[in-house]
Amino acid sequence: VLGAICNAHLLNAASWQIVVAVFKNMYCFFLSEGSDCIKANAQSCGECIQVAEKCGWCTDTDFLKQGESKSARCDELQSLITKGCTKAKIENPRGSTFINKNKAVTNRKKDMAEKLKADQITQIQPQKLTLNLRSGEAQTFKLKFKRAEDYPIDLYYLMDLSFSMKDDLENVKNLGTDLMREMKEVTSDFKIGFGSFVEKTVMPYISTTPARLLNPCTSTNNDTCTSPFSYKNVLKLTENGEEFNSLVSKQQISGNLDSPEGGFDAIMQVAVCGNAIGWRNVTRLLVFSTDAGFHFAGDGKLGGIVLPNDGKCHLENNMYTMSHYYDYPSIAHLVQKLSDNNIQTIFAVTEEFQPVYKELKNLIPKSAVGTLSSNSSNVIKLIIDSYNSLSSEVILENGKLPEGVSITYKSICKNGWVGTGENGRKCLNISIGDEVSFEIAIKSEKCPPQGKSETITIKPLGFTENVEIVLNFICECECSKDGKPLSEMCHNGNGTFECGACRCNEGRIGRLCECSTDEVRTDDLDANCRKDNGTDICSNNGDCVCGTCECKKRENPEERYSGKFCECDNFNCDRSSNKLCGGHGRCECRVCICDANYTGSACDCSLDTSTCLAANKQICNGRGTCECGVCKCTNPKFQGPTCEICPTCPGVCAEHKDCVQCRAFETGEKKDTCERDCSYFNLIRVKDRDKLPQPADQSYPLSHCKERDANDCWFYYTYAVRNHTESEVYVVDTLECPAGPDIIPIVAGVVVGIVLIGLALLLIWKLLMIIHDRREFAKFEKEKMNAKWDTGVNPIYKSAVTTVFNPKYEGK
């Protein structure tokens, strides 16, 4: 649908009213992803500054070009400056923060002789601020909290007096004096009160038979109980512990039928009946003691009670009288009332119901759960521990915020711990005398109706002190105060001229409020929007509003249509290197307006010749012309960015070798024509190479050369052109010729080499012969071992030796 609306052919029909053109612009505009400021289509400075904090409004009356609508005045600051609006003409109001009351936190010691009243103690600073908010811009301030020593405490003990709490009541009867004694270690200003609860006095929560109404306890145990009741305020808050013990001692157990109790009814009355309970503006503690669960909103239907709890006080003679009329309160309702009255709750419950009340604790801020022994013997320790736990944490809470206003917290706690998000609201493990701080940012996204001021409060949960914050909203620009209603500049007084533009009266539109929304577009009006009597309205780049072209807005906020007939734009000029106007100019009405030192249709031709300078400081090495910052070589032999490269040319050294040789040493190919061909340079002789000029010491190009003559002798020289005209050659006046060969060492070396080679050959021959003989001998031995002939005695063989034995010889 939006795409169809953006089709100019559909919207240019003569039967459409003028207002349609305005809405078309808005629809097409929101399809783009350009600047938020431009998207807003703001028609006044006040509307502009509410879009975002980055938006400004140009009040220069000559700022708009032909074809631009009023909304073009609203844009980001840098964009307005780029379009030609000076900073002095840009309306851009900023928010501010003022501290109205800033009383320092109290440094109070418990042992001080002078005791301060509760209203004289300050734990939070500052106490009142005024914030001027501009849409989208956050205002930040710092809040300090210091937990005061010896701060007064009110404690109200609310006890379940159903029959299962019989043994607990006995231990609570001496609670007043014992708790007073323990709490004196914490504060010198302590009050205690007592209340009790059982259940709603209707079926099925209690038995309504006459006998059971008088004594709800079972008759088998011969127990005497008091009649059932919902809630009873037994003792208003008092400093007298003995009075607490006396009144509690007179209390009797009651009874009911079901296991859950009506404790929520009692908590609600304790919270809202401040006068009856005696709450002061100090730390308020509510100890809720029970061994059972609880009824909550909706459970009253079992007894035919359907009216929601009204959250009001209904005590008569210290008894809750509307338990049969109103349902139990919901948990959320309790949370609200406890928070509104700065009451911190301690749930003292038995082990069996710990999981239930821990879940409840998670729903009630600034509450704690302690395990109550079966007979409440540990109740004092439980209260002290729970109080220390609750008072060691600071949790900030703010009142209801106006629509469009948001708040964020950042906590700076002990030991440098920093919390953000939900953790930014709290600091834990705070001891008496510790100081923590919070950075609080408040931001408004829009102005409230009629721009009225609003007041919100921020307070630490469980404390009576709070910070009052007055929110003023910046909904209009300062320049609007100087507006001229019914100004003649706005077409016969059809608008207010303010901030450089007309703010049209209701029913009028147009840049100067020249048209009525009831007027119908006519052919005569459309004719004023056709260039040269053509067929295209506003060159198909805009809409005809009141006979005047209002040009379309582009997706890119930097791209604009302009001109009386929207025939111009700043984005359809020639490009170079894929950049509009080569990046060296601006596009005006499809023609590039080039920056200094640039020319050409795409501003791609540079007039700067520095890029054409060769190493010899000549433009294009004297062998070409510089066109658009690029050398065009006129000599075809030369090439390169500065016409210095000549692949077919000899080098500088080779080019001047013959002339240097003939003039310095009277040798070489040009020795006969030296005077004629080689007089174009000045020759300067030096003794050795160290005397030759070095490139670093010269302000002109210098070439070092090393060449060899026909006798294989080397000579060294430098060639340079001084002042682009005078050639200069420095030459070492002695040649480096190689020395002749030394014959004796050469002959001796050859002889020694021959002898050594002969000896080596003899040694090799000898080694080969030894190896050959050994192999032959081994072969012979092997054949000998393998011989097969018979080795027996020849029968005709007679030995030549005859042996004779002397019979008389005895071996002596």
Buried (B, 14 or more C-beta within 10 A) or exposed (E): EEEEBBEBEEBBEEEBBBBBBBEBBBBBBEEBEBBBBBBBBBBBBBBBBBBBBBBBBBBBEEBBBBBBBBBBBBBBBEBBBEBEBEEEBBBBBEBEBEEEEEEEBBEBEBEEEEEBEBEEBBBBBBBBBBBBBBBBBBBEBEBBBBBBBBBBBBBBBBBBBBBBBBEBBEBBBBBBBBBBEBBEEBBEBBBBBBBBBBBBBBEEBBBEEEEBEEBBBEEEEEBEBBBBBBBBBBBBBBEBBEBBBEBBEEBBBBBBBBEBBBBBBBBBBBBBBBEBBBBBBBBBBBBBBBBBBBBBBEBBEBBEBEEBBBBEBBBEEBBBBBBEBBBBBBBEBBBBBBBEBBBBBBBBBBEEBBEBBEEBBEEBBBBBBBBBBEBBBBBBEBBBBBBEBBBBBBBBBBBEBBEBBEBBBBBBBEEEEEBEEEBBBBBBEBEBEBBBBBBBBBBBEBBBEEEEEBEBEBBBBBBBBBBBBBBBBBBBBEBBEEBBEEBEBBBEBBBBBBBBBBBBBEEBBBBBBBBBBEBEBEEEBBEBBBBEEEEBBBBEBBBBBBBBBBBBBBEEBEBBBBBBBBBBBBBBBBBBEEEBBBBBBBBBEBBBEBBEEBBBBBBBBBEEBEEBBBEBEBBBBBBBBBEBBBBEBEEEEBBBEBBBEBEEEEEBBEEBBBBBBBBBBEBBEBBEEBEEEBEEBEBBBBEEBEEBBEEEEEEBBBBBBEBEBEEEBEBBBBBBBBEEEEEBBBBBEBBEEEEEEEEEEEEEEEEEEEEEEEEEEEEEEEEEEEEEEEEEEEEEEEEEEEEEEEEEEEEEEEEEEEEEEEEEEEEE
